[in-house]
Amino acid sequence: MPNPVYINRISACLPHEPVGNEEMEARLGLVGGKPSRARKLVLRSNGIRSRHYAIDPHSGRPSMSNAQMTAAAVRGLLGDGFALDDIQCLATGTSTPDQLMPNHAVMVHGELGHPPAEVVATAGICLCGVSALKYAWLSVRSGETGNAVACGSELASGLMHAGNFEAELEGRVAELERRPEIAFEKDFLRWMLSDGAGAVLLEGRPNPQGPSLRLDWIDILSFADRMPPCMYAGAEKDGDELVGWTRFDAAGRARRSVMAIKQDVKLLNDNIVRLTVEEALQRIMPRRGLSAAAIDHFLPHYSSGFFRERLATGLQRAGLAIPEERWFTNLADKGNTGAASFFIMLDELFHSGRLQKGQRILGYVPESGRFSSAFLHMTVV
């Protein structure tokens, strides 16, 4: 029989003070010296009021790396008999590592400096944090390790800084005369993404005092068999195919902002709920016996408040119409932190005093990279 697994500690790192909507552009910089024409439109739709950036508010320079921020979240798990030396498995997920090689997990391990242990990094976009969580869960569930730490983190501000777009502006003067903002699929993400990290400690026994979350199951599905790439970085799109960054010379990468994060907004809007909610739940609900009445807290990750009503409609169509008073999200105040978002939501709920023994929590995390979805179920003990 597999071992039960419990989330016993949760921690989040949100760098510096919150940044309000009117301060964003000063922190990220003006592209081409001009205010973005997309910013107010995007902010009106996404409903985000504040977020955090790992950018020094005085100097405007990066204040920490993704690895340092993730390590800070892990350190938040320590104390009361649990030390760095006790970590047996470390699994990390991020779409914005500080470098291509080596992987993010070993960089976090190096920052923490705890003794040799199994470390693994998962790749992807928003979903890679849950992929890291599943690896950690399976490690403890199988009995391979007695504990595991799972992390999700994003350092989006480095990619969103105006300096990454200057060369493109210089190389597309004629087009910019007609359309002075960066192509919308790039520019709108500057006002959507922010920085943060979260970490959880999984063990084979619940806390002797206070709440624990028994992690019952995690289901992850990819729909890439039928969908082209939608959100990507380090590539340019050629029809439905991606041309990777190694196919460009240095000047071409700069001129076309190849390293910037991009998203096909129409493809996203047309498919994200249909695939990651409705079709995913068609496969998951019969297997897991899910019903709306049995869910006390629903933690959905969505990139923008624009999708909240669509998500509710998708749940209803799938036969899982969880009343919105049972939803828990902190998107408006913590921002869209991608792979860290679910951890940051769970951290706030876990420490809110709202959890009661026996309550059931359902998490939902999609990503639009090539359309993937995760649902995960926890029980308060």
C-alpha positions as CSV (number, residue, x, y, z in Angstrom):
1,M,0.0,0.0,0.0
2,P,1.3,3.5,-0.8
3,N,2.1,5.7,2.2
4,P,-0.2,8.7,3.0
5,V,1.6,12.1,2.4
6,Y,0.9,15.3,4.3
7,I,1.8,18.9,3.6
8,N,2.9,20.0,7.0
9,R,4.6,23.4,6.3
10,I,4.1,26.0,3.7
11,S,6.2,29.2,3.0
12,A,6.2,32.0,0.5
13,C,8.7,34.6,-0.5
14,L,7.4,37.8,-2.1
15,P,10.3,40.2,-2.6
16,H,10.1,43.9,-1.5
17,E,6.9,45.9,-0.9
18,P,3.9,45.4,-3.2
19,V,4.0,47.4,-6.5
20,G,0.8,49.2,-7.4
21,N,-0.6,49.6,-10.9
22,E,0.7,53.2,-11.3
23,E,4.2,52.2,-10.2
24,M,4.7,49.3,-12.5
25,E,6.0,51.0,-15.6
26,A,8.6,53.0,-13.6
27,R,9.8,49.7,-12.1
28,L,9.9,47.8,-15.3
29,G,11.1,50.7,-17.5
30,L,9.6,52.5,-20.6
31,V,10.0,50.6,-23.8
32,G,11.4,53.1,-26.4
33,G,11.0,55.9,-23.8
34,K,7.2,55.9,-24.3
35,P,4.4,54.7,-22.0
36,S,2.7,51.5,-23.1
37,R,-0.7,51.9,-24.8
38,A,-1.7,48.4,-23.7
39,R,-1.0,48.7,-19.9
40,K,-4.3,50.3,-18.7
41,L,-6.3,48.1,-21.0
42,V,-4.7,44.9,-19.7
43,L,-4.9,46.0,-16.0
44,R,-8.5,46.8,-16.4
45,S,-9.2,43.3,-17.6
46,N,-6.9,41.3,-15.3
47,G,-8.0,42.7,-12.0
48,I,-4.5,42.7,-10.5
49,R,-4.0,45.7,-8.1
50,S,-0.6,44.9,-6.8
51,R,2.3,42.5,-7.3
52,H,6.0,42.0,-6.3
53,Y,9.2,42.4,-8.2
54,A,12.7,41.3,-7.3
55,I,13.9,44.7,-8.4
56,D,15.5,47.2,-5.9
57,P,13.0,50.1,-5.7
58,H,15.8,52.6,-5.3
59,S,18.4,51.5,-7.8
60,G,16.1,49.7,-10.3
61,R,18.5,46.8,-10.4
62,P,17.7,43.1,-9.8
63,S,17.9,42.4,-6.1
64,M,17.9,38.6,-6.1
65,S,18.1,35.7,-8.4
66,N,15.4,33.1,-8.8
67,A,17.5,30.6,-7.0
68,Q,18.0,33.0,-4.1
69,M,14.3,33.7,-3.9
70,T,13.4,30.0,-4.0
71,A,15.9,29.3,-1.3
72,A,14.3,32.0,0.9
73,A,11.0,30.3,0.5
74,V,12.6,27.0,1.6
75,R,14.2,28.6,4.6
76,G,10.7,29.7,5.7
77,L,9.9,26.0,6.3
78,L,12.7,25.6,8.9
79,G,12.4,25.6,12.7
80,D,10.7,23.6,15.4
81,G,12.8,20.5,14.8
82,F,13.1,20.7,11.0
83,A,16.5,21.8,9.7
84,L,18.2,22.1,6.3
85,D,20.1,19.0,7.0
86,D,16.9,17.0,7.3
87,I,15.8,17.6,3.6
88,Q,15.9,14.3,1.8
89,C,14.5,15.4,-1.6
90,L,14.2,18.8,-3.2
91,A,12.0,19.3,-6.3
92,T,11.7,22.7,-7.9
93,G,9.6,24.1,-10.8
94,T,10.0,27.4,-12.7
95,S,9.7,28.7,-16.2
96,T,12.2,31.4,-15.5
97,P,15.5,29.9,-14.3
98,D,18.5,32.1,-14.0
99,Q,20.3,30.2,-16.7
100,L,19.8,27.4,-19.2
101,M,22.4,25.2,-17.5
102,P,22.8,23.9,-14.8
103,N,19.2,23.2,-13.8
104,H,17.3,25.3,-11.3
105,A,17.2,22.7,-8.5
106,V,20.9,22.3,-8.2
107,M,21.3,26.1,-8.0
108,V,18.7,26.3,-5.2
109,H,20.6,23.4,-3.5
110,G,23.8,25.4,-3.8
111,E,22.1,28.5,-2.3
112,L,20.8,26.5,0.6
113,G,24.0,24.5,1.2
114,H,22.4,21.5,2.9
115,P,24.1,18.1,2.6
116,P,23.8,16.0,-0.6
117,A,20.3,15.0,-1.4
118,E,18.2,14.1,-4.4
119,V,17.3,17.2,-6.3
120,V,15.2,17.5,-9.5
121,A,14.0,20.4,-11.6
122,T,10.8,20.3,-13.6
123,A,10.4,22.4,-16.8
124,G,7.3,24.0,-18.2
125,I,5.3,27.2,-17.5
126,C,2.6,27.5,-14.7
127,L,2.2,23.8,-14.4
128,C,5.9,22.9,-13.6
129,G,5.3,23.9,-9.9
130,V,2.7,21.2,-9.6
131,S,4.9,18.8,-11.5
132,A,7.6,19.4,-8.9
133,L,5.0,18.8,-6.2
134,K,3.9,15.5,-7.8
135,Y,7.5,14.3,-7.9
136,A,8.0,15.2,-4.2
137,W,4.6,13.5,-3.3
138,L,5.5,10.3,-5.2
139,S,8.9,10.2,-3.5
140,V,7.3,10.2,0.0
141,R,4.3,8.1,-1.1
142,S,6.5,5.3,-2.4
143,G,8.7,5.3,0.7
144,E,11.8,6.3,-1.2
145,T,12.2,9.3,1.1
146,G,10.8,10.2,4.5
147,N,10.3,13.8,3.5
148,A,10.5,16.1,0.4
149,V,10.4,19.8,-0.2
150,A,8.6,21.0,-3.4
151,C,8.9,24.6,-4.7
152,G,7.4,26.7,-7.4
153,S,9.0,30.1,-8.3
154,E,9.0,32.8,-11.0
155,L,11.4,35.7,-11.7
156,A,9.5,37.2,-14.6
157,S,10.7,40.8,-14.0
158,G,14.0,40.1,-15.7
159,L,12.3,39.1,-18.9
160,M,9.7,41.9,-18.7
161,H,12.2,44.7,-18.2
162,A,12.2,47.3,-21.0
163,G,15.8,46.6,-21.8
164,N,14.9,43.3,-23.4
165,F,12.8,45.1,-26.0
166,E,15.0,48.0,-27.0
167,A,16.8,46.3,-29.9
168,E,13.5,45.2,-31.4
169,L,12.2,48.8,-31.3
170,E,15.4,50.0,-33.0
171,G,15.0,47.3,-35.7
172,R,11.4,47.9,-36.5
173,V,11.1,51.7,-36.8
174,A,8.9,51.6,-39.9
175,E,6.4,49.2,-38.2
176,L,6.4,51.2,-35.0
177,E,5.4,54.4,-36.9
178,R,2.1,52.6,-37.6
179,R,2.0,50.7,-34.3
180,P,4.2,52.3,-31.6
181,E,3.6,49.6,-28.9
182,I,5.3,46.2,-28.9
183,A,3.2,43.6,-30.6
184,F,0.3,42.9,-28.1
185,E,1.2,39.2,-27.6
186,K,4.5,40.4,-26.0
187,D,3.5,43.7,-24.4
188,F,0.4,42.5,-22.6
189,L,2.4,39.9,-20.6
190,R,4.5,42.7,-19.1
191,W,1.4,43.8,-17.1
192,M,0.4,40.2,-16.2
193,L,3.4,38.5,-14.7
194,S,5.4,39.1,-11.5
195,D,7.8,37.5,-9.1
196,G,7.5,35.1,-6.1
197,A,8.3,31.7,-4.7
198,G,6.6,29.2,-2.6
199,A,7.7,25.9,-0.9
200,V,6.0,23.1,0.9
201,L,7.2,20.3,3.2
202,L,5.8,16.9,2.6
203,E,6.1,14.1,5.2
204,G,4.7,10.7,5.9
205,R,3.0,11.8,9.2
206,P,0.8,14.8,9.9
207,N,1.7,17.6,12.3
208,P,1.2,16.6,16.0
209,Q,-0.5,19.9,16.5
210,G,-2.1,22.3,14.1
211,P,-3.4,21.6,10.6
212,S,-1.9,19.4,7.9
213,L,-3.1,18.7,4.4
214,R,-3.2,15.1,3.3
215,L,-2.4,15.2,-0.4
216,D,-4.8,12.6,-1.8
217,W,-4.1,12.8,-5.6
218,I,-2.6,14.9,-8.4
219,D,-3.8,14.5,-12.0
220,I,-1.9,16.2,-14.8
221,L,-3.0,16.1,-18.5
222,S,-1.4,17.5,-21.6
223,F,-3.4,18.3,-24.8
224,A,-0.4,19.0,-26.9
225,D,-1.5,16.1,-29.2
226,R,-4.1,18.5,-30.7
227,M,-2.8,22.0,-30.0
228,P,0.0,24.1,-31.3
229,P,2.2,26.2,-28.9
230,C,0.4,29.2,-27.4
231,M,2.8,30.6,-24.8
232,Y,6.6,30.4,-25.4
233,A,10.0,32.1,-24.9
234,G,13.3,31.6,-26.6
235,A,11.6,31.0,-29.9
236,E,9.6,32.6,-32.7
237,K,6.5,31.1,-34.3
238,D,6.5,30.0,-37.9
239,G,2.9,29.0,-38.5
240,D,2.1,26.4,-35.9
241,E,5.8,25.5,-35.4
242,L,8.4,27.0,-33.1
243,V,11.8,28.1,-34.4
244,G,14.1,27.8,-31.4
245,W,16.6,30.5,-30.2
246,T,19.6,28.5,-31.5
247,R,18.5,29.0,-35.0
248,F,19.0,32.8,-34.7
249,D,22.3,34.6,-34.5
250,A,22.9,37.0,-31.6
251,A,21.7,40.1,-33.6
252,G,18.6,38.3,-34.8
253,R,17.7,37.2,-31.3
254,A,18.0,40.8,-30.1
255,R,16.2,42.3,-33.1
256,R,13.2,40.1,-32.8
257,S,13.1,39.8,-29.0
258,V,13.4,36.1,-29.3
259,M,14.0,35.7,-25.6
260,A,10.9,37.6,-24.6
261,I,7.8,35.7,-23.3
262,K,5.0,35.7,-25.9
263,Q,1.5,34.4,-26.1
264,D,-1.1,33.9,-28.8
265,V,-4.0,35.6,-27.1
266,K,-6.7,34.4,-29.5
267,L,-5.6,30.8,-29.2
268,L,-5.5,31.2,-25.4
269,N,-9.0,32.7,-25.2
270,D,-10.6,30.1,-27.6
271,N,-9.2,27.0,-25.9
272,I,-7.9,27.4,-22.3
273,V,-11.3,26.7,-20.5
274,R,-12.5,24.2,-23.1
275,L,-9.4,22.0,-22.8
276,T,-8.0,22.6,-19.3
277,V,-11.3,22.6,-17.5
278,E,-14.1,20.9,-19.4
279,E,-12.1,18.2,-21.3
280,A,-9.8,17.6,-18.3
281,L,-12.6,17.1,-15.9
282,Q,-14.4,14.7,-18.3
283,R,-11.5,12.4,-17.7
284,I,-10.8,13.1,-14.1
285,M,-14.3,13.3,-12.5
286,P,-15.3,9.7,-13.1
287,R,-12.0,8.4,-11.9
288,R,-11.9,10.4,-8.7
289,G,-15.6,10.6,-7.9
290,L,-15.5,14.4,-7.8
291,S,-18.6,16.4,-6.9
292,A,-19.1,20.1,-6.2
293,A,-20.9,19.4,-2.9
294,A,-17.8,17.6,-1.6
295,I,-15.4,20.6,-2.1
296,D,-15.0,23.1,0.7
297,H,-12.2,25.3,-0.9
298,F,-11.5,25.7,-4.6
299,L,-8.0,27.2,-5.4
300,P,-8.0,28.1,-9.1
301,H,-4.9,29.5,-10.8
302,Y,-5.9,31.8,-13.6
303,S,-3.7,34.4,-15.2
304,S,-6.3,37.2,-15.2
305,G,-9.6,38.1,-13.6
306,F,-10.9,38.1,-17.2
307,F,-11.1,34.3,-17.1
308,R,-13.0,34.0,-13.8
309,E,-16.4,34.1,-15.3
310,R,-15.3,31.8,-18.1
311,L,-13.9,29.3,-15.6
312,A,-17.2,29.3,-13.7
313,T,-19.0,28.5,-16.9
314,G,-16.5,25.8,-17.7
315,L,-17.0,24.1,-14.3
316,Q,-20.7,24.3,-14.7
317,R,-20.5,22.6,-18.2
318,A,-18.3,19.9,-16.7
319,G,-20.8,19.2,-13.9
320,L,-18.6,20.6,-11.2
321,A,-20.3,24.0,-10.4
322,I,-18.4,24.9,-7.2
323,P,-20.1,28.0,-5.8
324,E,-17.8,31.1,-6.0
325,E,-18.1,31.8,-2.3
326,R,-15.9,28.6,-1.9
327,W,-13.2,29.9,-4.3
328,F,-10.0,31.2,-2.8
329,T,-7.5,33.3,-4.8
330,N,-5.1,36.1,-4.1
331,L,-4.4,37.1,-7.7
332,A,-5.5,40.7,-7.1
333,D,-3.0,41.3,-4.3
334,K,-0.1,38.9,-5.1
335,G,-0.2,39.0,-8.9
336,N,0.2,36.2,-11.4
337,T,3.3,34.4,-10.3
338,G,3.0,31.4,-12.7
339,A,4.5,28.3,-11.3
340,A,4.5,29.8,-7.8
341,S,0.9,30.9,-7.8
342,F,-0.6,27.8,-6.4
343,F,2.0,27.6,-3.6
344,I,1.4,31.3,-2.7
345,M,-2.4,30.7,-2.6
346,L,-2.1,27.6,-0.5
347,D,0.3,29.4,1.9
348,E,-2.2,32.2,2.6
349,L,-5.2,29.8,3.0
350,F,-3.1,27.4,5.3
351,H,-2.2,30.3,7.6
352,S,-5.6,32.0,7.5
353,G,-7.3,30.1,10.3
354,R,-10.1,29.2,8.0
355,L,-9.3,25.5,7.6
356,Q,-11.2,22.9,9.6
357,K,-10.6,19.2,10.1
358,G,-12.2,17.1,7.3
359,Q,-12.5,20.0,4.8
360,R,-11.6,19.1,1.2
361,I,-9.5,21.4,-1.0
362,L,-9.4,21.2,-4.8
363,G,-6.7,22.9,-6.7
364,Y,-6.7,23.7,-10.4
365,V,-3.6,24.8,-12.3
366,P,-3.6,25.2,-16.1
367,E,-0.9,26.4,-18.5
368,S,-1.2,27.6,-22.1
369,G,2.3,26.5,-23.2
370,R,0.7,23.9,-25.4
371,F,-2.4,23.5,-23.1
372,S,-2.0,21.3,-20.1
373,S,-4.0,21.0,-16.9
374,A,-3.6,19.8,-13.3
375,F,-6.2,19.1,-10.6
376,L,-5.2,18.1,-7.1
377,H,-7.1,17.1,-4.0
378,M,-6.2,17.6,-0.4
379,T,-8.0,16.9,2.9
380,V,-7.5,18.9,6.1
381,V,-6.4,16.7,9.0
